[in-house]
Amino acid sequence: MLSHERQIEQVVAALHAQFPRFALATIERRVRAGFERYAAATVQSFLPILVHREVEAQFREADRLGVGTSRPGSSSSVEVA
């Protein structure tokens, strides 16, 4: 089984590949928050899948609403609270 940190890294990398316009720091912050929410869960083996789906839904909704659009002159990655 992968270490907790490695699981987070893999979920962050997958989401960043899927949503490159969002800042890596934003993605990582949301993934870490997701893992923390389920830290006391009895079954940990599906945690990366669960967190990936939750965070993916958040970014899909942000895309749908146009949240986090970049400002002129800023980098192509955007921060979303």
N, C-alpha and C positions, 0 to 999 in steps of 0.2 A: 504494500500500500504506500502511496506517495505521502510525503510529509505534508503537514498542514500548509506550510509556506509554499511548497511546490504546487499544491492544488490551487491556491490563490493565484499564483503566477500563471498557471495554465488557463484558468477562467478569464483572467485579465487579458491575456494574449488573444484568446479566442474572441472575446468581445471587442477588443481594439481592432482586430482584423475585420470584424463585422460592422463596426461603427467607427471608422477612422476619423470622422470629423469631430468626435468628442475627445477632449484631452485625456491622455493616459492617466493622469492623476485623478480625474473625476471618476473614471471607470474603476480604478483601483480602490478609491475611497468607498464606492458603492459595493464593490465585491467584498471588501473587508467588513463592511457593516452587515452584509448578508451573512457572512460566516459567523460573525459575533452573535447575531440574532439566534442562530441555531447551535451555539457552542454547547449547550446542555442537552442537546438531542441525544436520545439513546442510540439511534442508528446514525452513524456518521458517513457511511459509505456512499450515500446518494446526495450528500451535501453539495458537492461541486455542481451536479446537474440541477439541483433545486435552485441554488444561488444564481447560476448562469441564466436559467429561465426567468427568474424574478427580475434580475438586472436587465436582461434583454427586453423584457416587457416595458421597463421604465424608459429605456432609450428609444424603443419603437414609438412609445407615446410621445416622447419629447420630439422625435422626428415628425410625427403626425401633426403636432401642434406648432412646429417650427420654433421650438424653444432652443436656445443656445446657438442662434445663427451668429456667424462671425461678423465682426465689425470691419469696415474698410481699413486696410493696413495691418490687420492682426494676422496671426498665423492661421492656418487652415483648421487647426484643432481648437475646439471651444470648450469652455468650462460650463458646466451645468450644475447648479446646486443640488 
